[in-house]
């Protein structure tokens, strides 16, 4: 009899029919729920045979594949801690993560084996390989293993994963996520977004990130639904497979790309039940254009590595552009003064703080940092600046680190960006603060034009005079063909700040 493994036991209990499909690749290869149970057991057996003990970290930098997903589930079943790493990270960056987490095992692409062998050896970790096709030394071990496994007992507070934050300020921190952090959030989202075993999710997100790995996958598993599992967002594949899907989770870039092709029609999206967006702010322009094209209002939600999902626009009700909806059931949310911690009145801008079963256990081996990020009453200080409006919707105005203080006045970039994005010819914008001798920081806008449009910086600044207070108006506008983004589609303001730090001499 299997022991109680808190997260995987809940996944198992949601399986109604082992013959039902769980995952299908674009090539038509299907993994059933029975196959998932057997294959993840084989991975768990292989991990144990490699010396992975309960509580050990399994660091993974591999391309997206069904086998990579089975490795995640096998790690959970073996009582170990899954540590996915962005496929864009260089060996030098991996050296930091491996040195910090000290995994028992590092799984990488065969092409990176030579570059990472030394990194692993420094901490005494074994190295196995897994490629984009799910082949490699680990696959060979798994193929030789039994497809039954007695799950290692893990309780609600035991760690299931460590996810490193992107580290745009200071060094990257490992967010410790427990079995119940992941399970509770998946249960709530499954219910809130009305997922059932009839749902087919179009999965084009990476699986080294909370969005694709935990939100998309765990919600599908707890609903007993299935996924069309794409290696990456490929426009042709998404358009081809959408008629077979009912739901899609994406980043704003996905939706902008769909709108960029005439092949994406109302008819193509007619049978879809739900489009969800997250990981980066969705512009009001894309929200409105998508609704006009398809009749679907994209459901925008808000989460972060440390907390999974915190808020969501309603499934039934008004999905309002520019907001991230209401706090999810079981999540307490408040707006506080960043310095004093004083809770602010409705409509006031402050730092978003949250408390609930979704909130992580702290930063790996950083007790002082962990303590500084929590209030005495257990609320986590997210670092995101926002407000709760008169209808109870949460709106995010930017990261606290993105706040611009110019001449003693606070400027929230999101407010300025929303006005700039309405200007004809502007595809998107990023507003940053850079050093200024007189004001401390000067407001600078970096804009990207729509395809085939030539933008004049003065033409961007001129319309702002009647819409924004003088201190909020950019003193300078720079035009780029496109804005720099990370792999999850977030605009990299730290890169822009570095590019334009000498704007004012």
Secondary structure, 3 states (H helix, E strand, C coil): CCCCEHHHHHHHHCCCCCCCEEEEECCCCEEEHHHHHHHHHHHHHHHHHCCCCCCCEEEEECCCCHHHHHHHHHHHHCCCEEEECCCCCCHHHHHHHHHHHCCCEEEECHHHHHHHHHHHHHCCCEEEECCCCCCCHHHHHHHCCCCCCCCCCECCCCEEEEEECCCCCCCCCEEEEEHHHHHHHHHHHHHHCCCCCCCEEEECCCCCCHHHHHHHHHHHHHHCCEEEECCCCCHHHHHHHHHHCCEEEECHHHHHHHHCCCCCCCCCCCCCCEEEECCCCCCHHHHHHHHHHHCCCCEEEEEECCCEEEEECCCCCCCCCCCCCEECCCCEEEEECCCCCCECCCCCCEEEEEECCCCCCCECCCHHHHHHCECCCCCEEEEEEEEECCCCCEEEEEEHHHCEEECCEEECHHHHHHHHCCCCCEEEEEEEEEEECCCEEEEEEEEEECCCCCCCHHHHHHHHHHCCCHHHCCCEEEEECCCCECCCCCECHHHHHHHCCCCCC
